[in-house]
């Protein structure tokens, strides 16, 4: 699928997740592509659809910290990484 479609579906899934919302995490489209995760306006990470997988990029890294083949996996990784147990 196209980058635009996959990232739009990811924004919808992340934005609609009650656990992320409760933790103060919101999502916005990143330019030129990607899905930026924010906590109270501070950038946490960016998910990008690249080469058939979602890649999670942190502001402190030039390499993806993880990849996900599905939106469900990206959602699970987001919860695990950004919500305190």
DSSP file (Angstrom, degrees, kcal/mol; ACC not computed):
  #  RESIDUE AA STRUCTURE BP1 BP2  ACC     N-H-->O    O-->H-N    N-H-->O    O-->H-N    TCO  KAPPA ALPHA  PHI   PSI    X-CA   Y-CA   Z-CA
    1    1 A X              0   0    0      0, 0.0    51,-0.1     0, 0.0     2,-0.1   0.000 360.0 360.0 360.0 165.9    0.0    0.0    0.0
    2    2 A X     >  -     0   0    0      1,-0.1     4,-2.5     4,-0.0     5,-0.2  -0.355 360.0-118.9 -76.4 156.5    1.0    3.6   -0.4
    3    3 A X  H  > S+     0   0    0      1,-0.2     4,-2.7     2,-0.2     5,-0.3   0.906 113.6  54.4 -58.0 -44.3    2.8    5.5    2.4
    4    4 A X  H  > S+     0   0    0      1,-0.2     4,-1.9     2,-0.2    -1,-0.2   0.917 111.1  44.2 -59.6 -45.5    0.0    8.0    2.6
    5    5 A X  H  > S+     0   0    0      2,-0.2     4,-2.3     1,-0.2    -1,-0.2   0.936 114.9  47.4 -66.7 -46.9   -2.6    5.3    3.2
    6    6 A X  H  X S+     0   0    0     -4,-2.5     4,-2.0     1,-0.2    -2,-0.2   0.912 114.5  45.8 -64.2 -42.5   -0.6    3.3    5.7
    7    7 A X  H  X S+     0   0    0     -4,-2.7     4,-2.4    -5,-0.2    -1,-0.2   0.849 110.9  53.4 -71.2 -32.4    0.4    6.4    7.7
    8    8 A X  H  X S+     0   0    0     -4,-1.9     4,-2.1    -5,-0.3    -2,-0.2   0.908 110.0  48.2 -65.3 -41.6   -3.2    7.7    7.7
    9    9 A X  H  X S+     0   0    0     -4,-2.3     4,-2.1     2,-0.2    -2,-0.2   0.874 111.3  50.8 -66.4 -36.4   -4.4    4.3    9.1
   10   10 A X  H  X S+     0   0    0     -4,-2.0     4,-3.0     2,-0.2     5,-0.3   0.917 108.2  51.6 -67.4 -42.6   -1.7    4.4   11.7
   11   11 A X  H  X S+     0   0    0     -4,-2.4     4,-2.9     1,-0.2     5,-0.3   0.928 110.3  50.2 -57.5 -44.6   -2.7    8.0   12.8
   12   12 A X  H  X S+     0   0    0     -4,-2.1     4,-1.6     1,-0.2    -1,-0.2   0.920 113.2  45.1 -60.6 -44.9   -6.3    6.8   13.1
   13   13 A X  H  < S+     0   0    0     -4,-2.1     4,-0.3     2,-0.2    -2,-0.2   0.927 117.1  43.3 -66.9 -45.5   -5.3    3.8   15.3
   14   14 A X  H >< S+     0   0    0     -4,-3.0     3,-1.1     1,-0.2    -2,-0.2   0.907 114.5  50.0 -68.1 -41.4   -2.9    5.7   17.5
   15   15 A X  H 3< S+     0   0    0     -4,-2.9    -1,-0.2    -5,-0.3    -2,-0.2   0.820 111.4  49.7 -66.5 -30.7   -5.2    8.6   17.9
   16   16 A X  T 3< S+     0   0    0     -4,-1.6     2,-0.6    -5,-0.3    -1,-0.2   0.420  82.7 110.1 -89.3   2.1   -8.1    6.4   18.8
   17   17 A X    <>  -     0   0    0     -3,-1.1     4,-2.1    -4,-0.3     5,-0.2  -0.688  54.6-158.6 -83.7 117.9   -6.2    4.4   21.5
   18   18 A X  H  > S+     0   0    0     -2,-0.6     4,-2.5     1,-0.2     5,-0.2   0.833  89.2  56.2 -65.8 -32.4   -7.6    5.2   24.9
   19   19 A X  H  > S+     0   0    0      2,-0.2     4,-1.4     1,-0.2    -1,-0.2   0.921 110.2  44.3 -66.7 -42.9   -4.4    4.1   26.8
   20   20 A X  H  4>S+     0   0    0      2,-0.2     5,-2.6     1,-0.2    -2,-0.2   0.916 113.9  50.5 -66.2 -42.5   -2.2    6.4   24.8
   21   21 A X  H ><5S+     0   0    0     -4,-2.1     3,-1.8     1,-0.2    -2,-0.2   0.913 108.0  52.6 -61.1 -42.7   -4.6    9.3   25.2
   22   22 A X  H 3<5S+     0   0    0     -4,-2.5    -1,-0.2     1,-0.3    -2,-0.2   0.838 106.0  54.8 -62.4 -32.5   -4.8    8.7   28.9
   23   23 A X  T 3<5S-     0   0    0     -4,-1.4    -1,-0.3    -5,-0.2    -2,-0.2   0.402 123.2-107.3 -81.5   3.0   -1.0    8.9   29.0
   24   24 A X  T < 5S+     0   0    0     -3,-1.8    16,-1.6     1,-0.3     2,-0.5   0.687  71.6 144.6  82.1  19.0   -1.1   12.3   27.3
   25   25 A X  E   < +A   39   0A   0     -5,-2.6     2,-0.3    14,-0.2    -1,-0.3  -0.797  21.0 174.6 -98.4 130.3    0.1   11.0   24.0
   26   26 A X  E     -A   38   0A   0     12,-2.7    12,-2.8    -2,-0.5     2,-0.4  -0.798  18.2-136.4-124.6 168.7   -1.3   12.5   20.8
   27   27 A X  E     +A   37   0A   0     -2,-0.3     2,-0.3    10,-0.2    10,-0.2  -0.959  19.2 173.3-129.9 147.2   -0.4   12.1   17.1
   28   28 A X  E     -A   36   0A   0      8,-1.8     8,-2.9    -2,-0.4     2,-0.2  -0.972  41.2 -94.3-143.2 156.5    0.1   14.4   14.2
   29   29 A X  E     -A   35   0A   0     -2,-0.3     2,-0.3     6,-0.2     6,-0.2  -0.533  40.0-143.0 -69.9 137.2    1.3   14.0   10.6
   30   30 A X        -     0   0    0      4,-2.5     2,-0.4    -2,-0.2    -1,-0.0  -0.773  29.9 -84.3-100.7 147.7    5.0   14.7   10.2
   31   31 A X  S    S+     0   0    0     -2,-0.3     2,-0.0     1,-0.2     4,-0.0  -0.786 107.0   4.1 -96.4 141.6    6.4   16.4    7.2
   32   32 A X  S    S-     0   0    0     -2,-0.4     2,-0.3     2,-0.0    -1,-0.2  -0.971 137.6 -30.6 -80.5 -18.1    7.2   15.2    4.6
   33   33 A X  S    S+     0   0    0     -2,-0.0     2,-0.2    -4,-0.0   -29,-0.0  -0.983  87.5  74.2-153.0 162.5    5.9   11.9    5.8
   34   34 A X        -     0   0    0     -2,-0.3    -4,-2.5   -31,-0.1     2,-0.5  -0.521  66.9 -92.1 122.1 170.3    5.5   10.0    9.1
   35   35 A X  E     -AB  29  47A   0     12,-2.8    12,-2.7    -6,-0.2     2,-0.4  -0.968  35.9-150.2-125.1 111.3    3.4   10.0   12.2
   36   36 A X  E     -AB  28  46A   0     -8,-2.9    -8,-1.8    -2,-0.5     2,-0.5  -0.679   3.1-149.4 -87.4 132.1    4.8   12.0   15.1
   37   37 A X  E     -AB  27  45A   0      8,-2.9     7,-3.2    -2,-0.4     8,-1.1  -0.879  19.8-175.4 -98.6 130.0    4.0   11.0   18.7
   38   38 A X  E     -AB  26  43A   0    -12,-2.8   -12,-2.7    -2,-0.5     2,-0.5  -0.945  20.3-157.7-125.4 144.8    3.8   13.8   21.2
   39   39 A X  E >  S-AB  25  42A   0      3,-2.4     3,-1.8    -2,-0.4   -14,-0.2  -0.961  87.6 -24.2-121.1 113.0    3.3   13.9   24.9
   40   40 A X  T 3  S-     0   0    0    -16,-1.6    -1,-0.1    -2,-0.5   -15,-0.1   0.875 129.4 -49.2  52.6  40.6    2.0   17.3   26.0
   41   41 A X  T 3  S+     0   0    0      1,-0.2     2,-0.5   -15,-0.0    -1,-0.3   0.359 112.5 119.1  86.2  -4.8    3.4   18.8   22.9
   42   42 A X  E <   -B   39   0A   0     -3,-1.8    -3,-2.4     1,-0.0    -1,-0.2  -0.830  68.9-115.7 -98.7 129.5    6.9   17.3   23.2
   43   43 A X  E     +B   38   0A   0     -2,-0.5    -5,-0.2    -5,-0.2    16,-0.1  -0.428  36.7 170.1 -67.0 127.5    8.1   15.0   20.4
   44   44 A X  E     -     0   0A   0     -7,-3.2    15,-0.7     1,-0.4     2,-0.3   0.788  59.9 -38.5 -99.8 -43.4    8.7   11.5   21.5
   45   45 A X  E     -BC  37  58A   0     -8,-1.1    -8,-2.9    13,-0.2    -1,-0.4  -0.972  47.0-120.0-170.9 172.5    9.2    9.7   18.2
   46   46 A X  E     -BC  36  57A   0     11,-2.4    11,-3.0    -2,-0.3     2,-0.4  -0.996  14.2-151.8-133.8 128.9    8.1    9.3   14.6
   47   47 A X  E     -BC  35  56A   0    -12,-2.7   -12,-2.8    -2,-0.4     2,-0.4  -0.850  19.9-173.8 -92.4 134.2    6.7    6.2   12.9
   48   48 A X  E     - C   0  55A   0      7,-2.3     7,-3.1    -2,-0.4     2,-0.7  -0.991  24.7-133.0-129.9 141.0    7.4    6.0    9.2
   49   49 A X  E     + C   0  54A   0     -2,-0.4     2,-0.4     5,-0.2     5,-0.2  -0.831  43.0 157.8 -88.9 116.2    6.2    3.6    6.6
   50   50 A X  E >   - C   0  53A   0      3,-3.1     3,-1.4    -2,-0.7    -2,-0.1  -0.983  59.1  -9.4-146.8 129.5    9.3    2.5    4.6
   51   51 A X  T 3  S-     0   0    0     -2,-0.4     3,-0.1     1,-0.3    -1,-0.1   0.832 128.7 -49.9  54.3  37.9   10.0   -0.6    2.5
   52   52 A X  T 3  S+     0   0    0      1,-0.2     2,-0.3   -51,-0.1    -1,-0.3   0.565 123.0  80.0  83.2   9.2    6.8   -2.4    3.6
   53   53 A X  E <  S-C   50   0A   0     -3,-1.4    -3,-3.1    -5,-0.0     2,-0.4  -0.970  78.2-112.7-141.1 158.0    7.2   -1.9    7.4
   54   54 A X  E     -CD  49  68A   0     14,-3.4    14,-2.4    -2,-0.3     2,-0.4  -0.783  31.7-158.5 -86.3 134.2    6.7    0.8   10.0
   55   55 A X  E     -CD  48  67A   0     -7,-3.1    -7,-2.3    -2,-0.4     2,-0.6  -0.960   7.4-144.0-115.8 132.5    9.9    2.1   11.5
   56   56 A X  E     -CD  47  66A   0     10,-2.5     9,-2.9    -2,-0.4    10,-0.7  -0.860  18.5-170.5 -97.9 119.1   10.0    3.9   14.9
   57   57 A X  E     -C   46   0A   0    -11,-3.0   -11,-2.4    -2,-0.6     2,-0.3  -0.928   8.2-152.7-111.8 129.4   12.6    6.7   15.0
   58   58 A X  E >   -C   45   0A   0     -2,-0.5     3,-1.8     5,-0.5   -13,-0.2  -0.677  28.2-116.1 -93.9 154.6   13.5    8.5   18.3
   59   59 A X  T 3  S+     0   0    0    -15,-0.7    -1,-0.1     1,-0.3   -14,-0.1   0.762 115.4  52.7 -60.8 -23.2   14.7   12.1   18.2
   60   60 A X  T 3  S+     0   0    0      2,-0.0     2,-0.4     0, 0.0    -1,-0.3   0.345 103.9  66.8 -94.4   6.1   18.1   10.9   19.6
   61   61 A X    <   -     0   0    0     -3,-1.8     4,-0.1     1,-0.1     3,-0.0  -0.965  53.8-161.0-134.4 145.1   18.7    8.2   16.9
   62   62 A X  S    S+     0   0    0     -2,-0.4     2,-0.3     2,-0.1    -1,-0.1   0.506  83.8  63.3 -93.8  -8.2   19.4    8.1   13.2
   63   63 A X  S    S-     0   0    0     -5,-0.0    -5,-0.5     1,-0.0     2,-0.1  -0.859  96.6 -96.9-115.9 150.0   18.4    4.4   13.0
   64   64 A X        -     0   0    0     -2,-0.3    -7,-0.2     1,-0.1     3,-0.1  -0.402  21.7-152.5 -63.7 139.8   15.0    2.8   13.8
   65   65 A X  S    S-     0   0    0     -9,-2.9     2,-0.3     1,-0.3    -1,-0.1   0.694  77.3  -7.1 -85.9 -20.8   14.7    1.4   17.3
   66   66 A X  E     -D   56   0A   0    -10,-0.7   -10,-2.5     2,-0.0     2,-0.3  -0.976  62.5-140.5-162.7 163.9   12.1   -1.1   16.1
   67   67 A X  E     -D   55   0A   0     -2,-0.3     2,-0.4   -12,-0.2   -12,-0.2  -0.939  10.3-162.6-128.2 154.1   10.1   -2.1   13.1
   68   68 A X  E     -D   54   0A   0    -14,-2.4   -14,-3.4    -2,-0.3    -2,-0.0  -1.000  14.3-159.5-138.0 135.0    6.5   -3.3   12.8
   69   69 A X  S    S+     0   0    0     -2,-0.4     2,-0.3   -16,-0.2    -1,-0.1   0.711  79.6  37.0 -84.6 -21.2    4.9   -5.1   10.0
   70   70 A X  S  > S-     0   0    0      1,-0.1     4,-2.0   -16,-0.1     5,-0.1  -0.850  79.1-118.0-129.7 163.8    1.3   -4.2   11.0
   71   71 A X  H  > S+     0   0    0     -2,-0.3     4,-2.6     2,-0.2     5,-0.2   0.888 115.7  57.1 -64.9 -39.7   -0.6   -1.3   12.6
   72   72 A X  H  > S+     0   0    0      1,-0.2     4,-2.2     2,-0.2    -1,-0.2   0.900 107.5  47.6 -59.9 -40.9   -1.5   -3.6   15.6
   73   73 A X  H  > S+     0   0    0      2,-0.2     4,-2.9     1,-0.2    -1,-0.2   0.911 111.0  50.9 -66.1 -41.8    2.3   -4.2   16.2
   74   74 A X  H  X S+     0   0    0     -4,-2.0     4,-2.2     1,-0.2    -2,-0.2   0.894 110.7  49.5 -62.9 -39.4    3.1   -0.5   15.9
   75   75 A X  H  X S+     0   0    0     -4,-2.6     4,-2.4     2,-0.2    -1,-0.2   0.925 111.7  48.3 -63.8 -45.2    0.3    0.3   18.4
   76   76 A X  H  X S+     0   0    0     -4,-2.2     4,-2.7     1,-0.2    -2,-0.2   0.923 111.8  49.2 -62.5 -45.0    1.6   -2.4   20.8
   77   77 A X  H  X S+     0   0    0     -4,-2.9     4,-2.5     1,-0.2     5,-0.2   0.898 110.3  52.0 -61.3 -39.8    5.2   -1.1   20.5
   78   78 A X  H  X S+     0   0    0     -4,-2.2     4,-2.4    -5,-0.2     5,-0.2   0.928 111.3  46.2 -63.3 -45.2    4.0    2.5   21.2
   79   79 A X  H  X S+     0   0    0     -4,-2.4     4,-1.7     1,-0.2    -2,-0.2   0.946 114.7  47.2 -60.9 -48.4    2.1    1.4   24.3
   80   80 A X  H  < S+     0   0    0     -4,-2.7    -2,-0.2     1,-0.2    -1,-0.2   0.875 118.7  39.7 -63.4 -38.5    5.1   -0.6   25.6
   81   81 A X  H  < S+     0   0    0     -4,-2.5    -1,-0.2    -5,-0.2    -2,-0.2   0.849 125.4  30.8 -81.3 -34.9    7.7    2.1   25.0
   82   82 A X  H  < S+     0   0    0     -4,-2.4     2,-0.5    -5,-0.2    -2,-0.2   0.461 102.4  74.7-112.8  -1.6    5.8    5.3   26.0
   83   83 A X  S  < S-     0   0    0     -4,-1.7     2,-0.1    -5,-0.2    -1,-0.1  -0.956  78.8-127.5-113.5 123.1    3.4    4.2   28.7
   84   84 A X              0   0    0     -2,-0.5    -2,-0.1     1,-0.1    -3,-0.1  -0.389 360.0 360.0 -65.9 140.4    4.9    3.6   32.1
   85   85 A X              0   0    0     -5,-0.1    -1,-0.1    -2,-0.1    -5,-0.0   0.506 360.0 360.0 -67.0 360.0    3.9    0.2   33.6
